[in-house]
Each structure stands twice: as structure tokens, then as C-alpha cells.
Amino acid sequence: MAIWLHETRLLLRSRMAAIALVLLAVLSTAAVVAGMVEMARQRAAITAIAAAQAEDIGAIATYVDREKDAGSAAYYSFHPTWDAPAPLAFAAIGMRDVAPYILRVRALGLEAQIYDGDTFNAELALPGRFDFAFVLVFLAPLFAIALFHDLKSGEREAGRARMLDALPGARRLWLRRGLVRFALLLVALTVPFVVGAILSGVAIGALLLIVTVAAGYLLFWIGLSALISRLGHGSTANAATLAGLWLVLVLVIPTLANVVINRAIPVDEGAKIALAQRENVHHAWEIPREETMRRFYARNPEWADSSPLPAGFHYKWYFAFHQNGDDSVAARVQAYRAGLEQRAATANALGWLLPSIGVQALLTRLAHTDLAAQLAYQDRIRDFHRRLRQFYYGYLFRDRPFAKADFARSPTFDSAR
């Protein structure tokens, strides 16, 4: 034990090593705190939904109760949906930084509502917000390089390498020095994460898995440093070579890979789907109402026995052509989703070759902040929207009055994953 303490003290006497370890700990702490603050802000926003929703519905119910018109209730009522962050989301914010986690929907056409905010490439969130995943993937390798690029070359330049190699157990000496540096790096990097994970209620299995992944990722860069050091160059040359490898492996190749994936797997933009849906909805004003209802009843025969449309405006025609608008872009929606999933699967497969991509993909998957989690949230929205439509259709197509008390019978969103 004494010899291990001696090696630790010897390392910490180096000002550069001490500063590097402290700086890594500070960055890791700042990233964890920033992630926890952001998740607390998002949870607070979700918690505030209930009060705001009750106030909105109260005002709408008072208005609707005058004429008891189900169409007005369906048209004016917004219904909240939300995607509560998982306990681990603070460590890898992922798509929660660019995709909506709260969406208020009406019983009108859904696709335009979902894709209105789709102004980004959902599968490309490089490098992402400053969080623990960012520190681990992008910054931790630089600190590993700083501590290991001169492990042997520094002693050689100081004229001590031959003497150390001549000592009994010289191999154990170099191994011990490497393990001390690795252990201190791992502690500086992961202790803030462990504290944050415990405070956030992360399961022990997920916590240990991420610490193991962090250790493995550091060992990859330490092994790379050892390989470069075996070339026999000086410390400065080692550092420059490793910095170049970091630039290529962490930034250049992943960025080029994303460009190649995007071109190889073309995907329509969500905003274009929203525009196409709106165009089909607006077109309904220009065609006979009977044609709209025929299309609607063909896909929804359970409402086909509804009474004929009156001479004036009726909300069941209005909601029918909104659903027709959704149906008209259903194939494009499926193709869009399939393209995104194919891009994500290709990028994840690349993660088996590039540790930087693989580690980031694993963290966002465990944190439920990746593309799969966002698509799952959209699936829950669509399921909720179907129940909303069926609820209001029961009044619209059966000409039933919608009173103030009926608002309490409307479906509620299920936020379960």
C-alpha cells in the first residue's frame, strides 16, 4: 500500500498532472450539475401542466356549455402530452435538447401538430449539450492523453528510463504508474456522476454499467497512448500524434460518417410532411363535402350511419377532412420514421468501430434520450390522439350535446414508457 501511495504523491507533485485531474473533476461536476438543473427545469415545466390545463379547460367549458356544441369543445380544447425525463437523463440529455418533451394537441389533424417543431435533423445532435456524456466522449480523452503521453518518454528525456528499466520488477513499476494515473482519472471523471446518479435515483445496475463504460473508454485512449509511446518518439511528438488521433476519431470521422449516412439514406423533412398535410386539409374547402365524407366513412365505417350533413357548416365535416389530411400523409410518415430508424441503426453499428460514437449511443439509450425514445413518445401521442378523436366523434357523429360535465370524461394522456 505504501508504494502505491508513494506513486500517487509522485504523480501529484507534477503541476500539470494535478491541474489536469482537478480540471477534469471540475468539468465533470459542472456537467453533472448542469444536467441535473436542466432536468429539474423540465420536470417543473411538466408539473405545471396540470394547473394550466385546469384553468384553460375551465374557461372553455364555460363557453361551450352555453350551446353544448361538441365541435366547439373539440376544436378549442388543447390536451397536454409530455415525456418525463428518466432518472439518468441528466447524464446524457441527447434529443431532449432539440425535440419537444411537452406537446399540447387537439383532436384536429395530428401530423402537422407533431412536425411543426421539426426544424432540425433529429438524428444529428452533434456534439450536443454540455453534459456528462459530452465530458466523457469529447474531453476525457484529452486528459488521458495529457497524463499518459509522457509516461515513459518523460523519464527517458529526464535520463532516468535506463535506470528504472534496470530495476527488479521494472515492468510492475510501469504498470503501477499507469494504474495510478488511470485510477485518478476515473475517480475525477466518475465521482461527480455517481453522486448525481444517486441523487437522481438511478438504478445501481445502470450506474455501475456507465462507470464500467467510462473505464473502458479511458482504457482505449490509454492503450492508444501506450502504442504511440512504443514508437520511441519524444513527449511532444507523442502528444501531437495523440491529439491528431483524437481530432480524427472523435470529431472528423463521426462528422463525415453522419454526412455519408445522410446522403446514403435520404429522409424527408418533418416540416414538409406538416405542409403536405395542411395542403390536403385546405383542399377540402374546395371540393364537395360529400366527397370528403365518402373518403372518411370508407376508412371509418363505424360512423357511416351518422345523420346527413345539414345545409350549413358542421363540425363533423370539419374533423373528417382533418383526419383525411392525416391519412393522406400516412405513407410519408412511415417512410420518414423508417428512414430515421435506418440512419440511427447505421450510426449505432458504426459505434462498434468508433468508441466515441458507441459510448455516446449507449449513454443516450440508457438515459432514454435517443431517437428511439423520441419516436416512442410520438407513438404515445398518436395513441392518445386516437382516443381523443373517438371520444369527440361519439358526440359529433351521434349529434349528442356536449355539456360542461363531459369535459371530465375526456381521455387523459398516459405518460408511461
Secondary structure as UniProt FT lines:
FT   HELIX           2..12
FT   HELIX           15..47
FT   HELIX           49..67
FT   HELIX           70..76
FT   STRAND          79..82
FT   HELIX           87..90
FT   HELIX           94..97
FT   STRAND          102..105
FT   HELIX           110..115
FT   TURN            116..117
FT   TURN            122..123
FT   HELIX           132..134
FT   HELIX           135..139
FT   HELIX           140..148
FT   TURN            149..152
FT   HELIX           153..157
FT   TURN            158..159
FT   HELIX           161..166
FT   TURN            168..169
FT   HELIX           170..200
FT   HELIX           204..229
FT   TURN            230..231
FT   HELIX           235..246
FT   HELIX           247..252
FT   HELIX           253..264
FT   HELIX           270..283
FT   HELIX           284..286
FT   HELIX           289..299
FT   HELIX           301..303
FT   TURN            304..305
FT   HELIX           315..328
FT   HELIX           330..350
FT   TURN            351..353
FT   HELIX           355..366
FT   TURN            367..368
FT   HELIX           371..396
FT   TURN            397..399
FT   HELIX           404..409
//
